Amino acid sequence: MRIAVGAITRRRPVMFETLLDSLARVTRPDGIELLFVFAENDSEHQAAKAVEAFRASIPEPVLFALEPEPGIPFARNRVLSMAFEQEADFLTFVDDDETVAEDWLTTLVAAMEARRLDLAGGPVEPVADSSALTGWNRAVLEHLQDRAQRRNRTRRHATEAGTDDGLNIYTNNWCLRLSAQREHGIRFDERLRDTGGSDTRFSREMSAAGARLGWVPEAGVVDRIPLRRLSLRYHYSRARDQAINTVRLNRKSTIRTLREVLTQWLEALALLLASPALGRRGVVKAVFKLGLANGQLRGVFGGASRHYAEERAGHHAE
């Protein structure tokens, strides 16, 4: 069995190097042939030194391609093609700002085999450098952590109940059986280069084609969030853009969406009025709900996210 461990990166050489350090220490499953497949989504390599150091530190092959066409789905498809060319049986994905535990790969692959899953994912824990956080940064981080914990509990319960086949699986912690992908011919939708959400669409198309999806609660990764993504402005824009994508993907009725928008606005108002008692966390929740409401409103009237457009590239670089 061959497993390709994949990641894409763009203008995050130091964070990518930290991910590579964790991948170098990952436990190799018995009887498995491992290789690493990476793509840098830029006009020229910026992470070449980190990859060369990683290649020198491990015995397995390391493939590192340049994908000059801007857009996350283009880079993901490049890694997918590389894994096919290497005749891998499984392809994993993690983000370039994450780190993995030593048992991450063995846990993920064991679940894929034991349950005969075609596509699986696992939890993500957001963290940040606590020594550099302002009070507002900390409040945003705590809100993200609360939401991640609730989401992970819900998904664990779905796994225990045997209903996790209906979950969306995201490339921030992801494993694909390549024979299933080959059978269904699904790739990342390159029309979503600016909006994000190509992994969500991939997951839903796999499920609709009859692939078996699942969640692996024990195969967690850590997401290292920089300070610039812990501001109220970014928190609002991220919630807004994700809400736009959700409306467009779910194709909810206009009436239902407008009702949800009104509910979000009222809840945000209540949180702001209560902020003298709730403190910063109340304001952060209100900002998040306003982002959701405005994103839903844009989405229902045909608006599209520009979260990963070139003019916002500075939000995602180191």
C-alpha positions as a printed NumPy array, in Angstrom:
array([[  0.   ,   0.   ,   0.   ],
       [  1.267,   3.457,  -0.936],
       [  0.218,   6.582,   0.958],
       [  0.875,  10.06 ,  -0.411],
       [  0.946,  12.729,   2.298],
       [ -0.009,  15.98 ,   0.59 ],
       [ -0.104,  19.698,   1.305],
       [ -0.216,  22.926,  -0.651],
       [  1.445,  26.173,   0.366],
       [  1.573,  29.828,  -0.657],
       [  3.808,  32.484,   0.9  ],
       [  4.015,  30.809,   4.3  ],
       [  7.558,  29.386,   4.264],
       [  8.095,  29.442,   8.031],
       [  4.7  ,  27.954,   8.891],
       [  5.158,  25.343,   6.157],
       [  8.562,  24.453,   7.595],
       [  6.921,  23.842,  10.997],
       [  4.379,  21.526,   9.349],
       [  7.232,  19.648,   7.647],
       [  8.997,  19.229,  10.995],
       [  5.894,  17.532,  12.397],
       [  5.513,  15.331,   9.302],
       [  9.121,  14.203,   9.653],
       [  8.283,  12.813,  13.101],
       [  5.042,  11.09 ,  12.105],
       [  4.837,   7.359,  12.825],
       [  5.024,   5.235,   9.693],
       [  2.292,   2.56 ,   9.565],
       [  3.599,  -0.998,   9.262],
       [  3.661,  -2.389,   5.749],
       [  3.139,   1.039,   4.184],
       [  5.188,   2.744,   1.504],
       [  5.095,   6.464,   2.191],
       [  5.781,   9.458,  -0.049],
       [  5.213,  13.195,   0.265],
       [  3.624,  15.357,  -2.438],
       [  3.601,  19.148,  -2.116],
       [  2.632,  22.005,  -4.427],
       [  3.542,  25.668,  -4.039],
       [  0.861,  27.948,  -5.498],
       [  3.004,  30.849,  -6.717],
       [  5.052,  32.118,  -9.643],
       [  8.269,  30.886,  -8.027],
       [  9.306,  28.692,  -5.119],
       [  9.637,  30.343,  -1.711],
       [  9.693,  27.186,   0.39 ],
       [ 12.395,  25.299,  -1.518],
       [ 14.948,  25.461,   1.318],
       [ 12.46 ,  24.072,   3.825],
       [ 11.538,  21.24 ,   1.469],
       [ 15.179,  20.412,   0.746],
       [ 15.908,  20.222,   4.481],
       [ 12.846,  18.014,   4.949],
       [ 13.932,  15.753,   2.06 ],
       [ 17.342,  15.343,   3.646],
       [ 15.842,  14.382,   7.024],
       [ 13.612,  11.473,   5.921],
       [ 14.103,   8.294,   3.864],
       [ 10.947,   8.625,   1.733],
       [ 10.559,  10.362,  -1.655],
       [  9.479,  14.016,  -1.607],
       [  7.865,  15.576,  -4.685],
       [  7.614,  19.363,  -4.779],
       [  5.867,  21.039,  -7.724],
       [  5.217,  24.649,  -8.628],
       [  1.606,  25.459,  -9.545],
       [  1.679,  28.979, -11.054],
       [ -2.061,  29.233, -11.745],
       [ -3.408,  31.228,  -8.763],
       [ -6.067,  29.486,  -6.699],
       [ -6.302,  26.801,  -4.039],
       [ -8.247,  24.279,  -6.193],
       [ -5.529,  24.413,  -8.881],
       [ -2.858,  23.54 ,  -6.314],
       [ -5.009,  20.808,  -4.774],
       [ -5.595,  19.256,  -8.184],
       [ -1.867,  19.397,  -8.88 ],
       [ -1.194,  17.371,  -5.722],
       [ -4.009,  14.967,  -6.636],
       [ -2.466,  14.404, -10.072],
       [  0.975,  13.858,  -8.53 ],
       [ -0.435,  11.201,  -6.203],
       [ -2.046,   9.436,  -9.185],
       [  1.195,   9.533, -11.137],
       [  2.941,   7.871,  -8.2  ],
       [  0.23 ,   5.162,  -8.115],
       [ -0.653,   5.926,  -4.502],
       [ -3.575,   4.151,  -2.839],
       [ -4.382,   6.974,  -0.415],
       [ -3.841,  10.728,  -0.447],
       [ -3.959,  12.837,   2.702],
       [ -4.156,  16.61 ,   2.975],
       [ -3.327,  19.016,   5.796],
       [ -2.966,  22.804,   5.682],
       [  0.409,  24.529,   5.613],
       [ -0.307,  26.376,   8.886],
       [ -1.   ,  23.178,  10.842],
       [  0.988,  20.529,  12.679],
       [  0.186,  16.85 ,  13.101],
       [  0.658,  14.459,  16.019],
       [  3.011,  11.504,  15.683],
       [  0.11 ,   9.032,  15.53 ],
       [ -2.028,  11.141,  13.162],
       [ -1.321,   9.14 ,  10.003],
       [ -1.556,   5.68 ,  11.553],
       [ -4.856,   6.588,  13.234],
       [ -6.352,   8.034,  10.06 ],
       [ -5.308,   5.165,   7.791],
       [ -6.375,   2.507,  10.309],
       [ -9.878,   4.012,  10.385],
       [ -9.995,   4.196,   6.58 ],
       [ -9.192,   0.501,   6.33 ],
       [-11.253,  -0.741,   9.273],
       [-14.392,   1.044,   8.075],
       [-13.64 ,   0.834,   4.326],
       [-14.024,   4.576,   3.991],
       [-13.438,   6.389,   0.713],
       [-13.02 ,   9.852,   2.237],
       [-12.385,  10.69 ,   5.897],
       [-11.551,  13.711,   8.01 ],
       [-10.626,  14.559,  11.564],
       [-10.778,  17.423,  14.08 ],
       [ -8.77 ,  20.645,  13.995],
       [ -7.751,  22.499,  17.162],
       [ -7.083,  26.244,  16.735],
       [ -4.189,  27.678,  18.771],
       [ -2.122,  30.874,  18.791],
       [  0.986,  32.297,  20.434],
       [ -0.488,  33.355,  23.776],
       [  2.4  ,  35.711,  24.598],
       [  1.524,  38.024,  21.699],
       [ -2.256,  38.184,  22.092],
       [ -4.156,  41.353,  22.934],
       [ -7.416,  41.109,  24.828],
       [ -9.377,  41.265,  21.57 ],
       [ -7.137,  38.656,  19.928],
       [ -7.72 ,  36.341,  22.879],
       [-11.5  ,  36.846,  22.739],
       [-11.575,  35.954,  19.022],
       [ -9.372,  32.918,  19.625],
       [-11.589,  31.701,  22.471],
       [-14.647,  32.027,  20.25 ],
       [-12.939,  29.984,  17.529],
       [-11.912,  27.365,  20.087],
       [-15.437,  27.161,  21.544],
       [-16.904,  26.664,  18.072],
       [-14.284,  24.025,  17.212],
       [-14.995,  22.106,  20.42 ],
       [-18.746,  22.127,  19.78 ],
       [-18.238,  21.038,  16.18 ],
       [-15.886,  18.234,  17.21 ],
       [-18.296,  16.992,  19.885],
       [-21.145,  16.962,  17.374],
       [-19.057,  15.052,  14.864],
       [-17.861,  12.553,  17.463],
       [-21.481,  11.879,  18.434],
       [-22.331,  11.392,  14.753],
       [-19.495,   8.877,  14.467],
       [-20.696,   6.981,  17.521],
       [-24.254,   6.972,  16.119],
       [-23.095,   5.819,  12.686],
       [-24.371,   8.961,  10.941],
       [-21.036,  10.565,  10.078],
       [-21.387,   9.641,   6.4  ],
       [-23.397,  12.845,   5.947],
       [-20.634,  15.175,   7.181],
       [-18.588,  17.484,   4.973],
       [-14.905,  16.548,   4.897],
       [-12.352,  19.367,   4.613],
       [ -8.765,  19.301,   3.362],
       [ -7.431,  20.734,   6.617],
       [ -7.442,  17.099,   7.836],
       [ -8.367,  14.725,   5.034],
       [ -7.728,  11.272,   3.601],
       [ -8.962,   9.999,   0.216],
       [ -9.015,   6.479,  -1.231],
       [ -7.764,   7.168,  -4.741],
       [ -9.507,   4.173,  -6.322],
       [-12.84 ,   5.742,  -5.293],
       [-11.844,   9.095,  -6.743],
       [-10.768,   7.406,  -9.959],
       [-14.095,   5.596, -10.163],
       [-16.138,   8.781,  -9.777],
       [-13.76 ,  11.185, -11.565],
       [-14.281,  14.024,  -9.072],
       [-11.724,  16.814,  -8.8  ],
       [-11.563,  20.164,  -7.02 ],
       [-13.729,  22.74 ,  -8.774],
       [-11.329,  25.31 , -10.209],
       [-14.14 ,  27.821, -10.72 ],
       [-13.979,  28.364,  -6.929],
       [-10.474,  29.827,  -6.959],
       [-11.531,  33.081,  -5.258],
       [-14.446,  31.93 ,  -3.125],
       [-13.063,  28.94 ,  -1.233],
       [-15.209,  25.878,  -0.616],
       [-13.768,  23.58 ,  -3.286],
       [-13.122,  20.899,  -0.652],
       [-16.737,  21.131,   0.553],
       [-17.977,  20.683,  -3.002],
       [-15.575,  17.762,  -3.522],
       [-16.906,  16.098,  -0.371],
       [-20.525,  16.556,  -1.374],
       [-19.944,  15.282,  -4.896],
       [-18.184,  12.185,  -3.53 ],
       [-21.11 ,  11.54 ,  -1.194],
       [-23.66 ,  12.04 ,  -3.985],
       [-21.736,   9.57 ,  -6.155],
       [-22.099,   6.875,  -3.486],
       [-18.668,   7.083,  -1.836],
       [-18.463,   6.172,   1.848],
       [-17.504,   9.147,   4.045],
       [-16.571,   9.137,   7.708],
       [-15.097,  11.029,  10.636],
       [-12.08 ,   9.955,  12.721],
       [-12.281,  11.795,  16.088],
       [ -8.878,  10.545,  17.284],
       [ -6.921,  11.837,  14.255],
       [ -6.61 ,  15.488,  15.222],
       [ -4.337,  18.264,  13.953],
       [ -3.42 ,  21.679,  15.359],
       [ -4.142,  24.901,  13.441],
       [ -1.689,  27.711,  14.275],
       [ -3.518,  31.013,  13.773],
       [ -1.466,  34.209,  13.22 ],
       [ -2.465,  37.444,  14.934],
       [ -3.734,  39.105,  11.749],
       [ -6.487,  36.481,  11.55 ],
       [ -7.547,  37.118,  15.145],
       [ -8.858,  40.635,  14.537],
       [-12.537,  41.584,  14.671],
       [-12.396,  42.696,  11.025],
       [-11.033,  39.368,   9.792],
       [-13.415,  37.445,  12.063],
       [-16.34 ,  39.297,  10.49 ],
       [-15.142,  38.854,   6.9  ],
       [-14.407,  35.155,   7.383],
       [-17.876,  34.514,   8.821],
       [-19.456,  36.538,   5.988],
       [-17.579,  34.724,   3.224],
       [-18.24 ,  31.269,   4.671],
       [-21.939,  32.132,   4.97 ],
       [-22.037,  33.188,   1.313],
       [-20.563,  29.827,   0.299],
       [-22.96 ,  27.915,   2.537],
       [-26.   ,  29.615,   1.009],
       [-24.75 ,  28.954,  -2.52 ],
       [-23.889,  25.319,  -1.821],
       [-27.06 ,  24.498,   0.125],
       [-29.376,  26.368,  -2.244],
       [-31.74 ,  27.317,   0.568],
       [-34.974,  29.11 ,  -0.276],
       [-34.949,  32.899,  -0.146],
       [-37.661,  33.04 ,   2.53 ],
       [-35.869,  30.584,   4.816],
       [-32.573,  32.405,   4.42 ],
       [-34.113,  35.802,   5.137],
       [-35.645,  34.417,   8.32 ],
       [-32.22 ,  33.187,   9.392],
       [-30.734,  36.601,   8.57 ],
       [-33.294,  38.334,  10.784],
       [-32.582,  35.891,  13.613],
       [-28.832,  36.515,  13.347],
       [-29.327,  40.287,  13.395],
       [-31.557,  40.12 ,  16.484],
       [-29.121,  37.831,  18.29 ],
       [-26.234,  40.158,  17.411],
       [-28.179,  43.15 ,  18.757],
       [-28.941,  41.304,  21.99 ],
       [-25.255,  40.42 ,  22.407],
       [-24.168,  44.017,  21.845],
       [-26.697,  45.295,  24.372],
       [-25.41 ,  42.733,  26.864],
       [-21.74 ,  43.441,  26.132],
       [-21.236,  45.499,  29.36 ],
       [-21.86 ,  42.248,  31.215],
       [-20.446,  39.785,  28.663],
       [-17.302,  41.734,  27.873],
       [-15.219,  41.259,  24.741],
       [-16.555,  37.755,  24.076],
       [-20.06 ,  39.151,  23.704],
       [-18.849,  41.656,  21.115],
       [-16.917,  38.933,  19.255],
       [-20.012,  36.732,  19.066],
       [-22.078,  39.68 ,  17.856],
       [-19.549,  40.469,  15.12 ],
       [-19.554,  36.827,  14.061],
       [-23.351,  36.742,  13.824],
       [-23.388,  39.976,  11.841],
       [-20.897,  38.409,   9.446],
       [-23.107,  35.34 ,   9.066],
       [-26.22 ,  37.439,   8.508],
       [-24.659,  39.696,   5.92 ],
       [-23.062,  36.744,   4.154],
       [-26.394,  34.936,   3.974],
       [-28.012,  38.085,   2.619],
       [-25.358,  38.46 ,  -0.074],
       [-25.507,  34.784,  -0.965],
       [-29.271,  34.648,  -1.389],
       [-29.134,  37.568,  -3.845],
       [-26.347,  36.072,  -5.932],
       [-23.257,  37.503,  -4.275],
       [-20.009,  35.512,  -4.31 ],
       [-17.19 ,  35.319,  -1.795],
       [-13.852,  36.929,  -2.704],
       [-12.065,  35.553,   0.351],
       [ -9.121,  34.141,  -1.626],
       [ -9.007,  36.758,  -4.381],
       [ -5.618,  38.24 ,  -5.202],
       [ -6.429,  41.578,  -3.55 ],
       [ -6.828,  39.77 ,  -0.223],
       [ -3.657,  37.72 ,  -0.501],
       [ -2.061,  39.59 ,   2.395],
       [ -4.547,  38.081,   4.843],
       [ -3.249,  34.586,   4.102],
       [  0.511,  35.139,   3.836],
       [  2.975,  35.229,   6.719]])
